[in-house]
């Protein structure tokens, strides 16, 4: 497929690439921010390392659910 050609959904390859990059970076952010917030709460409340661990578990679960949703959407489109 050439650079200017469109796929079945009407978007060209650059648009599809931007959508994929947005989804991947969103999953990365969902995995990184909860532990960072937990670490920040630990420094404020002196609860080291409990809020960091809660944030890490929460980030893992959220990103895992998002990955499952992404995989299901990808398999439906094929």
N, CA, C and O atoms as a GROMACS GRO file, in nm:
protein
  312
    1UNK      N    1   0.085  -0.116   0.000
    1UNK     CA    2   0.000   0.000   0.000
    1UNK      C    3   0.090   0.123   0.000
    1UNK      O    4   0.180   0.134   0.083
    2UNK      N    5   0.066   0.214  -0.089
    2UNK     CA    6   0.146   0.336  -0.099
    2UNK      C    7   0.108   0.433   0.012
    2UNK      O    8   0.006   0.415   0.078
    3UNK      N    9   0.190   0.536   0.030
    3UNK     CA   10   0.170   0.630   0.140
    3UNK      C   11   0.037   0.703   0.130
    3UNK      O   12  -0.022   0.737   0.233
    4UNK      N   13  -0.012   0.728   0.012
    4UNK     CA   14  -0.136   0.803  -0.004
    4UNK      C   15  -0.261   0.718  -0.006
    4UNK      O   16  -0.372   0.771  -0.004
    5UNK      N   17  -0.246   0.586  -0.009
    5UNK     CA   18  -0.362   0.499  -0.017
    5UNK      C   19  -0.434   0.490   0.117
    5UNK      O   20  -0.373   0.505   0.224
    6UNK      N   21  -0.562   0.467   0.109
    6UNK     CA   22  -0.643   0.456   0.229
    6UNK      C   23  -0.677   0.311   0.258
    6UNK      O   24  -0.682   0.228   0.167
    7UNK      N   25  -0.700   0.281   0.384
    7UNK     CA   26  -0.736   0.145   0.423
    7UNK      C   27  -0.888   0.127   0.416
    7UNK      O   28  -0.959   0.215   0.367
    8UNK      N   29  -0.936   0.015   0.464
    8UNK     CA   30  -1.079  -0.013   0.461
    8UNK      C   31  -1.161   0.086   0.542
    8UNK      O   32  -1.275   0.115   0.507
    9UNK      N   33  -1.104   0.140   0.650
    9UNK     CA   34  -1.179   0.233   0.734
    9UNK      C   35  -1.172   0.378   0.685
    9UNK      O   36  -1.226   0.467   0.749
   10UNK      N   37  -1.106   0.403   0.572
   10UNK     CA   38  -1.103   0.534   0.513
   10UNK      C   39  -0.989   0.623   0.560
   10UNK      O   40  -0.980   0.739   0.518
   11UNK      N   41  -0.901   0.573   0.645
   11UNK     CA   42  -0.789   0.653   0.694
   11UNK      C   43  -0.660   0.609   0.625
   11UNK      O   44  -0.642   0.492   0.592
   12UNK      N   45  -0.572   0.704   0.604
   12UNK     CA   46  -0.444   0.667   0.544
   12UNK      C   47  -0.350   0.612   0.651
   12UNK      O   48  -0.383   0.612   0.770
   13UNK      N   49  -0.234   0.568   0.609
   13UNK     CA   50  -0.142   0.500   0.701
   13UNK      C   51  -0.087   0.592   0.808
   13UNK      O   52  -0.059   0.547   0.919
   14UNK      N   53  -0.070   0.719   0.779
   14UNK     CA   54  -0.021   0.814   0.879
   14UNK      C   55  -0.124   0.831   0.990
   14UNK      O   56  -0.088   0.834   1.108
   15UNK      N   57  -0.250   0.843   0.955
   15UNK     CA   58  -0.356   0.858   1.054
   15UNK      C   59  -0.366   0.734   1.142
   15UNK      O   60  -0.383   0.744   1.263
   16UNK      N   61  -0.356   0.617   1.079
   16UNK     CA   62  -0.360   0.493   1.158
   16UNK      C   63  -0.240   0.484   1.252
   16UNK      O   64  -0.252   0.434   1.364
   17UNK      N   65  -0.124   0.532   1.206
   17UNK     CA   66  -0.005   0.532   1.290
   17UNK      C   67  -0.020   0.623   1.410
   17UNK      O   68   0.022   0.589   1.520
   18UNK      N   69  -0.081   0.741   1.389
   18UNK     CA   70  -0.104   0.832   1.501
   18UNK      C   71  -0.201   0.773   1.602
   18UNK      O   72  -0.182   0.787   1.723
   19UNK      N   73  -0.304   0.706   1.554
   19UNK     CA   74  -0.400   0.643   1.645
   19UNK      C   75  -0.332   0.534   1.727
   19UNK      O   76  -0.352   0.526   1.848
   20UNK      N   77  -0.250   0.452   1.662
   20UNK     CA   78  -0.179   0.346   1.733
   20UNK      C   79  -0.081   0.403   1.835
   20UNK      O   80  -0.071   0.353   1.947
   21UNK      N   81  -0.008   0.508   1.796
   21UNK     CA   82   0.087   0.570   1.888
   21UNK      C   83   0.016   0.632   2.008
   21UNK      O   84   0.067   0.626   2.120
   22UNK      N   85  -0.101   0.690   1.986
   22UNK     CA   86  -0.179   0.747   2.095
   22UNK      C   87  -0.225   0.640   2.192
   22UNK      O   88  -0.218   0.658   2.313
   23UNK      N   89  -0.272   0.527   2.139
   23UNK     CA   90  -0.318   0.418   2.226
   23UNK      C   91  -0.203   0.360   2.308
   23UNK      O   92  -0.218   0.334   2.427
   24UNK      N   93  -0.088   0.340   2.245
   24UNK     CA   94   0.027   0.281   2.314
   24UNK      C   95   0.079   0.376   2.421
   24UNK      O   96   0.109   0.333   2.532
   25UNK      N   97   0.090   0.505   2.390
   25UNK     CA   98   0.139   0.600   2.491
   25UNK      C   99   0.037   0.618   2.603
   25UNK      O  100   0.075   0.642   2.718
   26UNK      N  101  -0.090   0.606   2.573
   26UNK     CA  102  -0.193   0.614   2.677
   26UNK      C  103  -0.181   0.497   2.774
   26UNK      O  104  -0.194   0.516   2.895
   27UNK      N  105  -0.156   0.379   2.723
   27UNK     CA  106  -0.137   0.262   2.810
   27UNK      C  107  -0.013   0.281   2.896
   27UNK      O  108  -0.014   0.245   3.013
   28UNK      N  109   0.093   0.336   2.839
   28UNK     CA  110   0.214   0.363   2.916
   28UNK      C  111   0.190   0.462   3.028
   28UNK      O  112   0.240   0.445   3.139
   29UNK      N  113   0.114   0.565   3.000
   29UNK     CA  114   0.082   0.665   3.102
   29UNK      C  115  -0.004   0.604   3.213
   29UNK      O  116   0.014   0.634   3.331
   30UNK      N  117  -0.098   0.518   3.174
   30UNK     CA  118  -0.183   0.454   3.273
   30UNK      C  119  -0.102   0.362   3.364
   30UNK      O  120  -0.141   0.338   3.478
   31UNK      N  121   0.008   0.313   3.314
   31UNK     CA  122   0.094   0.227   3.395
   31UNK      C  123   0.189   0.308   3.483
   31UNK      O  124   0.228   0.261   3.590
   32UNK      N  125   0.226   0.428   3.441
   32UNK     CA  126   0.328   0.507   3.512
   32UNK      C  127   0.269   0.602   3.615
   32UNK      O  128   0.329   0.620   3.722
   33UNK      N  129   0.156   0.663   3.588
   33UNK     CA  130   0.106   0.766   3.678
   33UNK      C  131   0.058   0.717   3.814
   33UNK      O  132   0.091   0.782   3.914
   34UNK      N  133  -0.017   0.608   3.825
   34UNK     CA  134  -0.059   0.565   3.960
   34UNK      C  135   0.057   0.539   4.057
   34UNK      O  136   0.047   0.580   4.173
   35UNK      N  137   0.167   0.472   4.015
   35UNK     CA  138   0.278   0.458   4.110
   35UNK      C  139   0.343   0.591   4.146
   35UNK      O  140   0.385   0.610   4.260
   36UNK      N  141   0.351   0.684   4.052
   36UNK     CA  142   0.406   0.815   4.083
   36UNK      C  143   0.320   0.891   4.183
   36UNK      O  144   0.371   0.956   4.274
   37UNK      N  145   0.190   0.882   4.166
   37UNK     CA  146   0.099   0.945   4.262
   37UNK      C  147   0.111   0.878   4.397
   37UNK      O  148   0.110   0.945   4.501
   38UNK      N  149   0.123   0.745   4.398
   38UNK     CA  150   0.142   0.672   4.524
   38UNK      C  151   0.271   0.711   4.593
   38UNK      O  152   0.274   0.725   4.715
   39UNK      N  153   0.378   0.728   4.517
   39UNK     CA  154   0.506   0.772   4.574
   39UNK      C  155   0.493   0.911   4.634
   39UNK      O  156   0.545   0.938   4.743
   40UNK      N  157   0.424   1.000   4.563
   40UNK     CA  158   0.404   1.135   4.613
   40UNK      C  159   0.324   1.135   4.744
   40UNK      O  160   0.357   1.207   4.838
   41UNK      N  161   0.219   1.053   4.749
   41UNK     CA  162   0.140   1.041   4.872
   41UNK      C  163   0.225   0.985   4.985
   41UNK      O  164   0.215   1.030   5.099
   42UNK      N  165   0.311   0.887   4.953
   42UNK     CA  166   0.401   0.831   5.055
   42UNK      C  167   0.492   0.938   5.114
   42UNK      O  168   0.515   0.940   5.235
   43UNK      N  169   0.544   1.027   5.030
   43UNK     CA  170   0.633   1.131   5.083
   43UNK      C  171   0.558   1.232   5.168
   43UNK      O  172   0.613   1.286   5.263
   44UNK      N  173   0.432   1.257   5.136
   44UNK     CA  174   0.351   1.354   5.213
   44UNK      C  175   0.300   1.294   5.344
   44UNK      O  176   0.301   1.362   5.447
   45UNK      N  177   0.257   1.170   5.341
   45UNK     CA  178   0.195   1.108   5.458
   45UNK      C  179   0.290   1.020   5.537
   45UNK      O  180   0.258   0.978   5.648
   46UNK      N  181   0.407   0.991   5.483
   46UNK     CA  182   0.503   0.905   5.552
   46UNK      C  183   0.460   0.760   5.559
   46UNK      O  184   0.487   0.692   5.658
   47UNK      N  185   0.395   0.711   5.458
   47UNK     CA  186   0.344   0.572   5.457
   47UNK      C  187   0.428   0.480   5.370
   47UNK      O  188   0.378   0.377   5.324
   48UNK      N  189   0.553   0.513   5.348
   48UNK     CA  190   0.640   0.439   5.256
   48UNK      C  191   0.640   0.291   5.289
   48UNK      O  192   0.649   0.258   5.407
   49UNK      N  193   0.631   0.204   5.198
   49UNK     CA  194   0.605   0.205   5.054
   49UNK      C  195   0.462   0.168   5.018
   49UNK      O  196   0.438   0.126   4.905
   50UNK      N  197   0.367   0.182   5.108
   50UNK     CA  198   0.234   0.125   5.087
   50UNK      C  199   0.156   0.190   4.974
   50UNK      O  200   0.098   0.120   4.891
   51UNK      N  201   0.153   0.320   4.967
   51UNK     CA  202   0.078   0.384   4.860
   51UNK      C  203   0.145   0.362   4.723
   51UNK      O  204   0.077   0.354   4.621
   52UNK      N  205   0.277   0.354   4.723
   52UNK     CA  206   0.347   0.321   4.599
   52UNK      C  207   0.306   0.182   4.549
   52UNK      O  208   0.283   0.164   4.430
   53UNK      N  209   0.298   0.088   4.639
   53UNK     CA  210   0.258  -0.048   4.599
   53UNK      C  211   0.112  -0.052   4.553
   53UNK      O  212   0.079  -0.121   4.457
   54UNK      N  213   0.025   0.022   4.621
   54UNK     CA  214  -0.115   0.030   4.579
   54UNK      C  215  -0.124   0.093   4.440
   54UNK      O  216  -0.198   0.045   4.355
   55UNK      N  217  -0.047   0.201   4.418
   55UNK     CA  218  -0.047   0.266   4.287
   55UNK      C  219   0.007   0.175   4.178
   55UNK      O  220  -0.044   0.174   4.067
   56UNK      N  221   0.112   0.098   4.210
   56UNK     CA  222   0.169   0.007   4.111
   56UNK      C  223   0.068  -0.102   4.074
   56UNK      O  224   0.053  -0.135   3.956
   57UNK      N  225   0.000  -0.157   4.172
   57UNK     CA  226  -0.102  -0.259   4.145
   57UNK      C  227  -0.218  -0.201   4.065
   57UNK      O  228  -0.267  -0.263   3.972
   58UNK      N  229  -0.261  -0.081   4.102
   58UNK     CA  230  -0.370  -0.016   4.032
   58UNK      C  231  -0.330   0.014   3.887
   58UNK      O  232  -0.409  -0.008   3.795
   59UNK      N  233  -0.210   0.065   3.867
   59UNK     CA  234  -0.163   0.093   3.732
   59UNK      C  235  -0.152  -0.032   3.648
   59UNK      O  236  -0.184  -0.031   3.529
   60UNK      N  237  -0.107  -0.142   3.710
   60UNK     CA  238  -0.096  -0.268   3.637
   60UNK      C  239  -0.233  -0.318   3.593
   60UNK      O  240  -0.250  -0.360   3.479
   61UNK      N  241  -0.330  -0.314   3.683
   61UNK     CA  242  -0.464  -0.362   3.651
   61UNK      C  243  -0.529  -0.276   3.544
   61UNK      O  244  -0.588  -0.328   3.450
   62UNK      N  245  -0.518  -0.144   3.557
   62UNK     CA  246  -0.577  -0.054   3.458
   62UNK      C  247  -0.516  -0.076   3.321
   62UNK      O  248  -0.587  -0.085   3.221
   63UNK      N  249  -0.383  -0.085   3.315
   63UNK     CA  250  -0.319  -0.102   3.185
   63UNK      C  251  -0.346  -0.241   3.126
   63UNK      O  252  -0.356  -0.255   3.004
   64UNK      N  253  -0.357  -0.342   3.211
   64UNK     CA  254  -0.390  -0.476   3.162
   64UNK      C  255  -0.530  -0.478   3.101
   64UNK      O  256  -0.550  -0.536   2.995
   65UNK      N  257  -0.626  -0.415   3.167
   65UNK     CA  258  -0.761  -0.407   3.112
   65UNK      C  259  -0.763  -0.330   2.980
   65UNK      O  260  -0.834  -0.367   2.887
   66UNK      N  261  -0.684  -0.224   2.972
   66UNK     CA  262  -0.677  -0.146   2.849
   66UNK      C  263  -0.612  -0.227   2.736
   66UNK      O  264  -0.653  -0.217   2.621
   67UNK      N  265  -0.510  -0.306   2.769
   67UNK     CA  266  -0.447  -0.392   2.668
   67UNK      C  267  -0.543  -0.498   2.616
   67UNK      O  268  -0.545  -0.528   2.497
   68UNK      N  269  -0.623  -0.555   2.705
   68UNK     CA  270  -0.722  -0.654   2.663
   68UNK      C  271  -0.825  -0.590   2.571
   68UNK      O  272  -0.862  -0.648   2.469
   69UNK      N  273  -0.870  -0.470   2.606
   69UNK     CA  274  -0.965  -0.397   2.522
   69UNK      C  275  -0.904  -0.366   2.386
   69UNK      O  276  -0.971  -0.380   2.283
   70UNK      N  277  -0.778  -0.324   2.384
   70UNK     CA  278  -0.708  -0.293   2.260
   70UNK      C  279  -0.695  -0.418   2.173
   70UNK      O  280  -0.715  -0.412   2.052
   71UNK      N  281  -0.661  -0.532   2.233
   71UNK     CA  282  -0.647  -0.656   2.158
   71UNK      C  283  -0.781  -0.703   2.102
   71UNK      O  284  -0.787  -0.751   1.989
   72UNK      N  285  -0.888  -0.689   2.180
   72UNK     CA  286  -1.020  -0.726   2.130
   72UNK      C  287  -1.063  -0.639   2.014
   72UNK      O  288  -1.120  -0.688   1.916
   73UNK      N  289  -1.037  -0.509   2.024
   73UNK     CA  290  -1.073  -0.418   1.914
   73UNK      C  291  -0.993  -0.451   1.789
   73UNK      O  292  -1.046  -0.446   1.678
   74UNK      N  293  -0.866  -0.484   1.805
   74UNK     CA  294  -0.782  -0.518   1.690
   74UNK      C  295  -0.828  -0.645   1.622
   74UNK      O  296  -0.827  -0.654   1.500
   75UNK      N  297  -0.869  -0.744   1.701
   75UNK     CA  298  -0.911  -0.871   1.641
   75UNK      C  299  -1.047  -0.858   1.573
   75UNK      O  300  -1.073  -0.928   1.475
   76UNK      N  301  -1.132  -0.770   1.621
   76UNK     CA  302  -1.263  -0.749   1.556
   76UNK      C  303  -1.249  -0.682   1.422
   76UNK      O  304  -1.326  -0.709   1.330
   77UNK      N  305  -1.150  -0.594   1.408
   77UNK     CA  306  -1.133  -0.520   1.283
   77UNK      C  307  -1.080  -0.610   1.172
   77UNK      O  308  -1.097  -0.578   1.054
   78UNK      N  309  -1.017  -0.719   1.206
   78UNK     CA  310  -0.962  -0.809   1.104
   78UNK      C  311  -1.066  -0.903   1.062
   78UNK      O  312  -1.041  -0.988   0.977
   0.00000   0.00000   0.00000
